[in-house]
Amino acid sequence: MSEDTKTRKTAATTTATTATTTKTASSTRTAATRKRTTRRKTAGATAKTSAATSARTAAAGFGRVAIYDTTPHGETTPRVELGEQFHVSAQLAAEQGLVLSAAAIVRNPRGKETQRRTMICTNPGLSRWEVDVQAGEPSDARPWQSGWSAVKRQLGDWTVSIEAWLDPYAAWFERARKAVDARKDVENALDAGATLLRRWASTRDAHLTAGERSTLKKAADTLDDRKLSVAERFAAATNDNVTALHEAKPLRDGVSESAPRMFHVERPGSSFTAWYDFFPRSEGAVDDDAAGFTHPGTLATAVSGLERAAAEGFDTVCLPPISPIGVTGRRGRNGVAHAGVHDPGSPYAVGSADGAADSVDPSLGTMDDVRAFTTKAHDLGLEVALDVSLFVSPDNPWIAEHPQWVRRKADGTSADPLDPQSERKDMVPLNFDADPDGIVKAIVHTLDVWVKAGVTAFRAVEPYRWPAQAWQRIIEQTRHAHPEVLFLAESFTAPAMMGALSRAGFTQSDCYFPWRNTKRELEDYLFEANSDTAYTQHDTFWPSTHRILTDYLRDNGIAGYAIRAVLAATGVPSWGIASGYELVENKQQPGTQAPENPEEYEIRVRDWSEADKYGTAKLLTSLNAIRRRHPAARSYHNLTILDSSDANVLAFARHTPAELTADGKPDTLIVVVNLDGHNAHQSMIRLDPAAFGLPAGEPFTVADELTGRTFTWTNDNYVSLAPWADVAHVLSIKR
C-alpha cells in the first residue's frame, strides 16, 4: 500500500483538517468546529454492519469507550423534516494510545435501523466526532396526494445513537509501520498482525463472507511467511483488499453505544417551503371609474393568484382571514380612523352579523367556493394556508354571546389591554384570562371547519399578544384531529417569546430578516437561523410582507428587490413573498417601515402585464426552481459562511454529501451577493475545496444557476457584481 493510501485509510480514525476560512452555522459547536471545512464529505461511506454493543452509555455508567456531550443539546425534542440533513456530534474518550472509530445510527419509530454513517474526528484535541445524517428520504408529498399514506407512516419520533469502538487494526497498522520503517522489533509487530487478522476473520461482528474471511487468513499466512521479505509480508496485510474491509467491515473491540437521542420527524413542508401571500379580494378586482369605487375579486376570481403562485414555483399560498369583516369602527384607506362607504375594512377585524371566524365573507363567496378554491390549489400542487386572527370586531357574534371574552373599561366599552393608548375601534384582542377553555374550544372548532374545507396550514397573526400556553393548547388539540396541519407564527417579537412560541408547537416563524441588511448583520443572522436553534425554531425569511416595507427596499429599487429575494430563497429552506413583490411596490408611508396604502385596508387593482419589465417574477421563478433541483437547499443544518474581502459582498455555501442525496452525488450551492443596490463591487471569495468533496488545490467548475454561465474556481476566486447586471451568483459545483 502506498504512503498516500496509508494516510487516506487512517485519516478517519485520527484527525480531520481544520480550516480557518469558513464558519459553519451551529451555535453549540466549538470555535474550531465552526471554522472547519465541512469534512463531512468523508463522513463516510455508510457502514454495512449492525453489531451488538458491549455496553450502552447512560447515566449509570460508560461503555468501554466513553461517549458524552452528544449534540444537539436542549431540553426539547429536536424537530427535522422528513429526509432533512441534520448534524450530530459527540465527544469520545478511551485511554491513551488506542485508536477509536464511531458511527451514528438512525432508527425509525419502529426501531428499525435506516442509516449508519461513519463519523469523523473534527477536533482531535477535544476528540469531537461529527457527521450529518437524515431520517428517511426527502419527499414533496402533501396530505391530499395519493402518496401521502406512505409518507405519513414515516413521521413521528426517530432516534439517533452514537456507536463507538476501539479500532485494533488501525492501532496495529500505526505501530507496525513505525517498526518496519525503523527496522526495530519487526517480527513481533508482524506476528501481532497475523494474530489480529485471524481473530478478525473469525469474528461474527464483522459479518464477513467466506471470500472475505479467506482474504484475511491468506494475509495472515503471508505475514507469518519468513521466507518473504518484510516489505512483502507487510504489504499483504495492508493492501487495498484488506483496507477496504477495514473501512466497510472492521474488527471492532469494546463496542459502546450512547443513549438514543430522540428527533421528531415532521411532514414535507415543515422546513422546506416557499410561501406566496395574497388577498383574494384583490385578485380579479376592477376599478369602476364611473361609479367611483372598486369591485372586489372573489374566491372564484382568486384562482388567478393560485395560477401565478404555481407558475412562479411557490409551494404554499397564504390568505388573510376570509371571514366576515366588522362594521363598527371600520378603518379606511391607509388605516385612517373613518372608512368611506366602499372601504372594505381590515380582514383581521373578524366577525359581523354575517358570522364569526368559522364563516365566509359573503363578498368573497361561500364555503363551497372555499372548497373549490382549495381543490384548484391542490390540482396545481399548492397547499393553502389561512391567517388566524385572535383580534375580533365588536360585531363578532362571539362577543355578543360571551362579552367577558374581551376586557372592558369602567364604562363598559371594550379595551385593548396590550395597548391602552390604542384608539382602534374596529378590533380588540380576545382575553384568555376570562375563559381560556371556552376561547380555546371556539378556536379549535374554527380551525377544524377550515381544515375540512381543504386548508392544511395556519399563520397566526401577531401570536405574541396571547399566552404561549393558549397556543400550545390550540395547536395540540388541532393536531390531535389533524396531525398534518402546519402552523406559522407571525412572530416579529422578542427572542424569548419567539422561542416560547416555537416550543408551543409552531412549525415555522417569521423573524427579523427584513431588518438585517449589512454584511455583518446578515452573516450573524444566517449563522443563527441555520444553527442548532433551528432544531426548535424554523425561521422563515420574508423580504417584505403586506404590512412591512423596509427602508432598504424603499431605497434600492429593482436591484434591492432582487438582492433580498436571493438572500431569502437561499439563506434558509423556508421563505416567502407577498403579492406585488413582482411589481417592485416600494412606496413607503412617511416615518414608518410600512407600505403606503397597505392592502390590509383596500382592494388593490394591479396591472400584472407590467411584471415583465421588472424581471422580478422571472427571478422568483428561477430561485424556486433552483431550490427544488438542489438537495443542499433543503436543510437548516448545512450552511457555511465564506470569507469575502469586500464589505458589501456576502458569500456562503450549502453542502450535502453524496450519501444524503438521491442520486449519490454531492450537492453544493455557493451564493455570492452584492448588498449594494446602486454600485458595483469586486471581491475575493476564499474557500477550501476539500470542504465540498473536491481534491485540495485542484481547480473545479461552477455554473451560475441564474444565468447558465460557467467559471473555473480554486481556493481564491475573483467576483465582480453590479446591480445593473448581476446582483448575485448562485453557483453549483459541477462534478
FIFI-44141 format. One record per residue (C-alpha): x, y, z; residue in one letter. Coordinates in steps of 0.05 Angstrom, whole numbers. Example, Ala and Ser with C-alpha at 12.3 -4.5 7.8 and 13.67 -1.06 7.14 Angstrom:
BEGIN
PT     px     py     pz residuo
PT    246    -90    156       A
PT    273    -21    143       S
This chain:
BEGIN
PT     px     py     pz residuo
PT      0      0      0       M
PT     27     69    -19       S
PT     40    122     33       E
PT    -18    164      5       D
PT    -64    104     12       T
PT    -40     92     83       K
PT    -54    164    102       T
PT   -122    162     69       R
PT   -144     98    103       K
PT   -125    120    173       T
PT   -148    192    168       A
PT   -219    177    190       A
PT   -195    148    256       T
PT   -145    200    274       T
PT   -158    272    253       T
PT   -193    319    205       A
PT   -165    383    176       T
PT   -190    446    209       T
PT   -199    505    162       A
PT   -193    578    180       T
PT   -232    609    123       T
PT   -302    585    139       T
PT   -353    588    194       K
PT   -403    532    200       T
PT   -471    551    228       A
PT   -480    513    292       S
PT   -487    553    356       S
PT   -466    497    402       T
PT   -402    476    368       R
PT   -332    497    388       T
PT   -298    554    352       A
PT   -251    506    318       A
PT   -310    464    295       T
PT   -347    526    269       R
PT   -288    541    224       K
PT   -279    471    198       R
PT   -282    459    124       T
PT   -342    413    126       T
PT   -303    349    121       R
PT   -369    317    128       R
PT   -357    296     56       K
PT   -313    240     82       T
PT   -361    225    138       A
PT   -362    169    102       G
PT   -383    111     70       A
PT   -444     82    104       T
PT   -422     23    145       A
PT   -456    -43    128       K
PT   -452    -75    196       T
PT   -503    -76    252       S
PT   -463   -101    311       A
PT   -486   -117    381       A
PT   -456    -70    431       T
PT   -418    -89    493       S
PT   -447    -33    535       A
PT   -493     27    529       R
PT   -471     96    553       T
PT   -522    122    603       A
PT   -526    159    668       A
PT   -509     93    703       A
PT   -440     89    670       G
PT   -398     88    608       F
PT   -385     32    559       G
PT   -314     11    541       R
PT   -310     76    502       V
PT   -337    137    539       A
PT   -388    175    498       I
PT   -414    241    524       Y
PT   -434    313    506       D
PT   -476    289    447       T
PT   -508    344    405       T
PT   -556    375    391       P
PT   -566    396    463       H
PT   -631    421    491       G
PT   -688    404    537       E
PT   -738    396    480       T
PT   -740    344    426       T
PT   -706    369    362       P
PT   -750    375    301       R
PT   -730    360    229       V
PT   -768    350    165       E
PT   -771    280    135       L
PT   -705    270     97       G
PT   -675    336    121       E
PT   -599    335    130       Q
PT   -580    347    203       F
PT   -518    345    246       H
PT   -499    303    306       V
PT   -434    301    346       S
PT   -405    273    410       A
PT   -340    270    450       Q
PT   -307    202    455       L
PT   -254    180    505       A
PT   -211    119    516       A
PT   -143    110    547       E
PT    -83    140    512       Q
PT    -52    102    455       G
PT   -116     69    429       L
PT   -149     86    363       V
PT   -224    100    361       L
PT   -277     97    308       S
PT   -350    116    311       A
PT   -415    116    272       A
PT   -483    150    280       A
PT   -542    103    276       I
PT   -611    128    255       V
PT   -673     86    273       R
PT   -745     98    252       N
PT   -805    100    301       P
PT   -809     24    298       R
PT   -736     17    319       G
PT   -711     -6    252       K
PT   -641     18    233       E
PT   -647     60    169       T
PT   -578     93    166       Q
PT   -509     83    194       R
PT   -456    135    177       R
PT   -383    137    196       T
PT   -365    196    240       M
PT   -303    240    230       I
PT   -259    267    286       C
PT   -260    341    270       T
PT   -224    364    333       N
PT   -171    314    356       P
PT   -153    356    417       G
PT   -224    350    443       L
PT   -239    284    409       S
PT   -301    314    379       R
PT   -333    268    327       W
PT   -386    293    278       E
PT   -429    271    219       V
PT   -491    292    180       D
PT   -549    243    177       V
PT   -622    243    155       Q
PT   -685    209    179       A
PT   -719    178    119       G
PT   -718    203     47       E
PT   -739    274     25       P
PT   -808    279     -4       S
PT   -853    333    -33       D
PT   -917    293    -20       A
PT   -974    333     11       R
PT  -1034    308     53       P
PT  -1084    308     -4       W
PT  -1039    269    -52       Q
PT  -1041    194    -66       S
PT   -971    182    -38       G
PT   -987    213     29       W
PT  -1002    149     67       S
PT   -932    123     55       A
PT   -902    188     79       V
PT   -948    191    140       K
PT   -923    123    164       R
PT   -852    151    168       Q
PT   -869    211    212       L
PT   -861    212    288       G
PT   -804    201    337       D
PT   -740    174    308       W
PT   -676    163    346       T
PT   -602    174    334       V
PT   -549    140    376       S
PT   -473    143    373       I
PT   -435     77    369       E
PT   -361     78    384       A
PT   -308     24    387       W
PT   -234     11    393       L
PT   -201      0    325       D
PT   -146    -52    335       P
PT   -127    -57    261       Y
PT   -115     18    256       A
PT    -74     17    320       A
PT    -34    -43    296       W
PT    -22    -10    228       F
PT     10     52    260       E
PT     54     11    306       R
PT     75    -38    252       A
PT     90     16    202       R
PT    136     51    251       K
PT    170    -16    268       A
PT    181    -33    194       V
PT    207     37    178       D
PT    255     36    238       A
PT    273    -38    227       R
PT    262    -49    301       K
PT    222   -105    333       D
PT    194   -123    265       V
PT    178   -196    277       E
PT    137   -182    339       N
PT     98   -130    300       A
PT     84   -177    242       L
PT     66   -235    288       D
PT     17   -190    324       A
PT    -14   -172    257       G
PT    -23   -244    237       A
PT    -58   -259    303       T
PT   -103   -198    294       L
PT   -122   -216    223       L
PT   -142   -287    243       R
PT   -184   -260    301       R
PT   -216   -212    252       W
PT   -232   -268    203       A
PT   -267   -308    258       S
PT   -308   -252    290       T
PT   -383   -254    277       R
PT   -390   -179    289       D
PT   -356   -163    222       A
PT   -407   -203    182       H
PT   -354   -227    133       L
PT   -368   -271     73       T
PT   -329   -335     62       A
PT   -286   -299     10       G
PT   -271   -241     56       E
PT   -251   -289    112       R
PT   -205   -324     64       S
PT   -173   -257     44       T
PT   -156   -242    116       L
PT   -130   -312    131       K
PT    -85   -310     69       K
PT    -58   -243     91       A
PT    -44   -272    160       A
PT     -7   -332    129       D
PT     35   -284     87       T
PT     53   -244    150       L
PT     78   -310    181       D
PT    119   -329    119       D
PT    190   -311    138       R
PT    216   -334     70       K
PT    188   -269     42       L
PT    216   -200     52       S
PT    190   -156    107       V
PT    162   -108     55       A
PT    124   -164     20       E
PT     95   -190     86       R
PT     73   -121    110       F
PT     43   -104     42       A
PT     -1   -166     44       A
PT    -34   -142    108       A
PT    -43    -71     84       T
PT    -63    -78     12       N
PT   -127    -48    -18       D
PT   -169   -111     -5       N
PT   -153   -111     69       V
PT   -160    -36     77       T
PT   -227    -38     41       A
PT   -251    -90     90       L
PT   -226    -46    147       H
PT   -268     11    121       E
PT   -331    -30    109       A
PT   -328    -88    158       K
PT   -276    -72    211       P
PT   -255   -112    271       L
PT   -287    -75    330       R
PT   -268    -83    403       D
PT   -306    -54    462       G
PT   -366    -31    421       V
PT   -404     21    461       S
PT   -469     56    445       E
PT   -497    122    473       S
PT   -566    130    498       A
PT   -612    145    439       P
PT   -628    218    424       R
PT   -699    228    400       M
PT   -716    270    339       F
PT   -787    288    319       H
PT   -793    279    244       V
PT   -846    324    213       E
PT   -880    322    146       R
PT   -855    352     80       P
PT   -866    427     80       G
PT   -849    435    154       S
PT   -779    461    138       S
PT   -774    467     63       F
PT   -829    514     37       T
PT   -838    573     -9       A
PT   -897    617     12       W
PT   -938    664    -31       Y
PT   -984    713      5       D
PT  -1043    747    -30       F
PT  -1112    778    -17       F
PT  -1168    742    -54       P
PT  -1208    807    -57       R
PT  -1152    839    -99       S
PT  -1150    782   -150       E
PT  -1197    799   -206       G
PT  -1215    866   -176       A
PT  -1238    920   -225       V
PT  -1239    996   -218       D
PT  -1306   1026   -235       D
PT  -1288   1098   -251       D
PT  -1359   1117   -267       A
PT  -1385   1093   -200       A
PT  -1323   1116   -163       G
PT  -1306   1051   -128       F
PT  -1271    984   -140       T
PT  -1309    920   -150       H
PT  -1274    867   -107       P
PT  -1249    800   -130       G
PT  -1278    736   -102       T
PT  -1253    666    -85       L
PT  -1272    647   -156       A
PT  -1231    702   -189       T
PT  -1175    690   -139       A
PT  -1155    628   -179       V
PT  -1110    677   -217       S
PT  -1069    684   -153       G
PT  -1062    609   -148       L
PT  -1040    603   -221       E
PT   -989    659   -212       R
PT   -961    627   -149       A
PT   -955    559   -182       A
PT   -923    589   -245       A
PT   -870    622   -202       E
PT   -855    557   -166       G
PT   -884    570    -97       F
PT   -909    513    -53       D
PT   -960    546     -7       T
PT  -1009    604    -16       V
PT  -1027    642     46       C
PT  -1091    683     52       L
PT  -1113    735    104       P
PT  -1177    716    142       P
PT  -1234    706     93       I
PT  -1288    713    146       S
PT  -1339    770    151       P
PT  -1309    838    170       I
PT  -1339    880    225       G
PT  -1372    947    212       V
PT  -1362    982    279       T
PT  -1300   1027    277       G
PT  -1281   1003    207       R
PT  -1218   1035    182       R
PT  -1208   1066    114       G
PT  -1150   1071     64       R
PT  -1082   1076     96       N
PT  -1114   1056    162       G
PT  -1148   1123    174       V
PT  -1199   1122    231       A
PT  -1261   1133    188       H
PT  -1278   1088    129       A
PT  -1311   1110     66       G
PT  -1375   1077     44       V
PT  -1338   1029     -3       H
PT  -1277   1015     41       D
PT  -1274    940     55       P
PT  -1241    945    124       G
PT  -1186    903    153       S
PT  -1198    828    146       P
PT  -1165    820    214       Y
PT  -1225    853    247       A
PT  -1261    787    245       V
PT  -1336    778    254       G
PT  -1401    813    237       S
PT  -1475    799    233       A
PT  -1457    752    175       D
PT  -1418    706    220       G
PT  -1355    693    262       A
PT  -1287    665    245       A
PT  -1316    599    220       D
PT  -1357    634    166       S
PT  -1341    661     97       V
PT  -1347    735     79       D
PT  -1407    737     31       P
PT  -1370    786    -13       S
PT  -1318    731    -26       L
PT  -1365    673    -35       G
PT  -1389    612      4       T
PT  -1359    552     38       M
PT  -1369    514    -27       D
PT  -1326    567    -61       D
PT  -1272    555     -8       V
PT  -1273    481    -23       R
PT  -1269    495    -98       A
PT  -1211    542    -85       F
PT  -1171    492    -44       T
PT  -1185    437    -95       T
PT  -1158    480   -151       K
PT  -1097    496   -108       A
PT  -1084    422    -96       H
PT  -1091    408   -170       D
PT  -1036    460   -181       L
PT   -992    427   -128       G
PT  -1004    483    -77       L
PT  -1026    478     -6       E
PT  -1070    532     24       V
PT  -1054    568     89       A
PT  -1102    615    124       L
PT  -1087    672    173       D
PT  -1115    663    243       V
PT  -1132    729    277       S
PT  -1148    729    352       L
PT  -1169    801    344       F
PT  -1244    806    337       V
PT  -1292    860    314       S
PT  -1340    887    367       P
PT  -1393    860    319       D
PT  -1368    788    325       N
PT  -1424    740    348       P
PT  -1375    710    398       W
PT  -1375    776    436       I
PT  -1450    782    439       A
PT  -1453    712    468       E
PT  -1391    718    512       H
PT  -1380    791    530       P
PT  -1326    770    580       Q
PT  -1282    747    523       W
PT  -1255    818    515       V
PT  -1231    865    570       R
PT  -1273    926    583       R
PT  -1263    995    611       K
PT  -1302   1022    670       A
PT  -1355   1049    624       D
PT  -1366    980    593       G
PT  -1333    994    526       T
PT  -1280    944    502       S
PT  -1207    958    517       A
PT  -1142    934    487       D
PT  -1102    912    549       P
PT  -1037    906    509       L
PT  -1041    977    481       D
PT  -1080   1023    528       P
PT  -1067   1082    483       Q
PT  -1097   1049    423       S
PT  -1153   1087    391       E
PT  -1173   1030    346       R
PT  -1247   1015    349       K
PT  -1250    962    294       D
PT  -1217    905    333       M
PT  -1199    882    403       V
PT  -1159    822    425       P
PT  -1191    762    457       L
PT  -1179    756    532       N
PT  -1156    686    551       F
PT  -1155    704    625       D
PT  -1231    708    626       A
PT  -1250    640    596       D
PT  -1189    603    568       P
PT  -1226    537    559       D
PT  -1283    569    522       G
PT  -1239    610    476       I
PT  -1193    552    460       V
PT  -1253    508    444       K
PT  -1282    561    397       A
PT  -1215    570    360       I
PT  -1203    495    353       V
PT  -1273    487    325       H
PT  -1259    544    276       T
PT  -1194    513    252       L
PT  -1229    446    244       D
PT  -1280    479    197       V
PT  -1225    506    152       W
PT  -1185    441    152       V
PT  -1247    403    129       K
PT  -1252    455     73       A
PT  -1181    438     49       G
PT  -1136    485     89       V
PT  -1072    450    113       T
PT  -1034    506    147       A
PT  -1048    567    190       F
PT  -1010    631    202       R
PT  -1023    662    270       A
PT  -1026    738    266       V
PT   -984    772    320       E
PT   -986    710    364       P
PT   -941    742    416       Y
PT  -1001    782    440       R
PT  -1031    720    472       W
PT  -1004    668    521       P
PT   -958    614    492       A
PT   -996    566    535       Q
PT  -1061    582    498       A
PT  -1027    570    431       W
PT   -998    505    456       Q
PT  -1068    480    473       R
PT  -1097    504    407       I
PT  -1042    470    366       I
PT  -1043    405    406       E
PT  -1118    398    401       Q
PT  -1119    415    327       T
PT  -1063    366    311       R
PT  -1096    312    352       H
PT  -1151    311    300       A
PT  -1108    335    241       H
PT  -1035    316    252       P
PT  -1017    341    182       E
PT  -1032    414    197       V
PT   -974    464    199       L
PT   -972    529    239       F
PT   -932    591    221       L
PT   -922    645    274       A
PT   -921    717    251       E
PT   -874    729    309       S
PT   -835    794    298       F
PT   -822    798    372       T
PT   -771    788    427       A
PT   -727    725    420       P
PT   -753    695    485       A
PT   -825    697    461       M
PT   -805    672    392       M
PT   -772    613    426       G
PT   -833    600    470       A
PT   -880    601    410       L
PT   -835    552    373       S
PT   -836    505    433       R
PT   -911    513    437       A
PT   -916    478    371       G
PT   -908    529    315       F
PT   -875    496    256       T
PT   -843    559    228       Q
PT   -833    631    250       S
PT   -828    698    216       D
PT   -765    733    240       C
PT   -723    796    237       Y
PT   -693    781    168       F
PT   -725    843    135       P
PT   -684    888    181       W
PT   -617    852    174       R
PT   -582    888    117       N
PT   -507    898    128       T
PT   -457    843    114       K
PT   -442    833    188       R
PT   -516    832    207       E
PT   -532    781    153       L
PT   -473    736    168       E
PT   -493    734    241       D
PT   -566    723    225       Y
PT   -552    668    174       L
PT   -509    634    225       F
PT   -563    639    278       E
PT   -620    617    233       A
PT   -581    556    209       N
PT   -553    538    277       S
PT   -577    487    328       D
PT   -632    537    344       T
PT   -666    510    281       A
PT   -680    444    316       Y
PT   -736    481    353       T
PT   -747    545    312       Q
PT   -752    546    237       H
PT   -742    618    215       D
PT   -777    637    151       T
PT   -745    694    111       F
PT   -795    745     81       W
PT   -762    804     46       P
PT   -827    842     58       S
PT   -900    829     75       T
PT   -964    866     62       H
PT   -950    901    128       R
PT   -875    911    123       I
PT   -835    953     74       L
PT   -764    966     98       T
PT   -721   1027     83       D
PT   -674    980     45       Y
PT   -728    961     -5       L
PT   -752   1033     -9       R
PT   -682   1058    -27       D
PT   -653   1004    -72       N
PT   -706    995   -126       G
PT   -707    934   -172       I
PT   -637    913   -151       A
PT   -657    915    -78       G
PT   -716    870    -90       Y
PT   -672    821   -128       A
PT   -619    821    -73       I
PT   -668    808    -18       R
PT   -703    753    -58       A
PT   -637    716    -69       V
PT   -618    722      4       L
PT   -686    698     28       A
PT   -692    640    -21       A
PT   -623    612     -8       T
PT   -610    634     64       G
PT   -659    585     96       V
PT   -703    529     70       P
PT   -768    567     83       S
PT   -781    635     51       W
PT   -839    676     24       G
PT   -863    739    -11       I
PT   -926    780    -13       A
PT   -964    791    -77       S
PT   -939    854   -112       G
PT   -866    839    -99       Y
PT   -861    824   -173       E
PT   -881    896   -188       L
PT   -829    926   -141       V
PT   -881    962    -99       E
PT   -834   1004    -56       N
PT   -873   1066    -35       K
PT   -869   1074     40       Q
PT   -913   1111     89       Q
PT   -870   1170    113       P
PT   -838   1158    180       G
PT   -854   1084    181       T
PT   -828   1018    153       Q
PT   -897   1001    126       A
PT   -922   1006     55       P
PT   -962   1065     31       E
PT  -1035   1048     22       N
PT  -1028    979     54       P
PT  -1071    925     22       E
PT  -1100    908     91       E
PT  -1147    968     84       Y
PT  -1162    969     10       E
PT  -1175    929    -52       I
PT  -1113    931    -96       R
PT  -1120    931   -172       V
PT  -1054    910   -204       R
PT  -1033    910   -276       D
PT   -996    844   -279       W
PT   -977    857   -352       S
PT   -924    904   -323       E
PT   -888    849   -285       A
PT   -843    830   -344       D
PT   -809    898   -346       K
PT   -781    889   -276       Y
PT   -755    818   -285       G
PT   -771    802   -212       T
PT   -823    748   -227       A
PT   -772    713   -272       K
PT   -721    715   -216       L
PT   -770    687   -166       L
PT   -786    631   -213       T
PT   -713    615   -223       S
PT   -698    616   -149       L
PT   -754    567   -133       N
PT   -731    521   -190       A
PT   -660    523   -162       I
PT   -686    505    -93       R
PT   -724    445   -120       R
PT   -665    420   -160       R
PT   -614    422   -104       H
PT   -618    378    -41       P
PT   -570    427     -7       A
PT   -625    480     -5       A
PT   -669    436     39       R
PT   -633    437    105       S
PT   -626    485    164       Y
PT   -561    450    184       H
PT   -511    454    126       N
PT   -492    527    117       L
PT   -421    554    118       T
PT   -403    628    116       I
PT   -346    641     66       L
PT   -293    694     72       D
PT   -302    753     25       S
PT   -256    813     22       S
PT   -307    868      6       D
PT   -353    897     59       A
PT   -412    895     11       N
PT   -403    825    -15       V
PT   -433    768     25       L
PT   -416    695      9       A
PT   -440    629     38       F
PT   -447    557     17       A
PT   -495    500     29       R
PT   -468    429     22       H
PT   -499    360     23       T
PT   -453    299     19       P
PT   -464    244    -33       A
PT   -491    195     19       E
PT   -550    240     33       L
PT   -573    254    -39       T
PT   -620    212    -82       A
PT   -570    207   -140       D
PT   -510    191    -97       G
PT   -473    255   -117       K
PT   -452    311    -70       P
PT   -491    376    -79       D
PT   -463    445    -65       T
PT   -491    514    -75       L
PT   -446    575    -68       I
PT   -484    641    -61       V
PT   -448    708    -72       V
PT   -489    772    -65       V
PT   -473    846    -76       N
PT   -512    880    -20       L
PT   -506    949    -52       D
PT   -564    963    -98       G
PT   -530   1022   -131       H
PT   -456   1007   -141       N
PT   -413    951   -169       A
PT   -367    914   -121       H
PT   -310    866   -131       Q
PT   -286    815    -80       S
PT   -242    755    -70       M
PT   -281    694    -44       I
PT   -239    645     -5       R
PT   -259    573      7       L
PT   -229    504     17       D
PT   -250    457    -40       P
PT   -238    397      6       A
PT   -296    421     48       A
PT   -342    405    -10       F
PT   -315    338    -31       G
PT   -264    364    -81       L
PT   -189    349    -86       P
PT   -150    401    -48       A
PT   -112    450    -91       G
PT   -145    430   -157       E
PT   -188    477   -199       P
PT   -262    460   -207       F
PT   -321    485   -249       T
PT   -380    523   -222       V
PT   -443    540   -261       A
PT   -486    601   -246       D
PT   -556    573   -237       E
PT   -585    642   -253       L
PT   -550    654   -319       T
PT   -521    587   -342       G
PT   -450    615   -346       R
PT   -393    573   -321       T
PT   -329    593   -284       F
PT   -266    559   -261       T
PT   -255    566   -187       W
PT   -200    547   -138       T
PT   -185    566    -66       N
PT   -187    642    -81       D
PT   -235    670   -131       N
PT   -248    739   -160       Y
PT   -321    760   -166       V
PT   -350    825   -194       S
PT   -424    840   -186       L
PT   -462    902   -209       A
PT   -535    919   -195       P
PT   -548    935   -268       W
PT   -522    866   -289       A
PT   -517    811   -237       D
PT   -533    826   -165       V
PT   -514    755   -145       A
PT   -485    688   -165       H
PT   -520    624   -145       V
PT   -466    574   -164       L
PT   -468    499   -165       S
PT   -405    457   -166       I
PT   -401    412   -227       K
PT   -374    342   -213       R
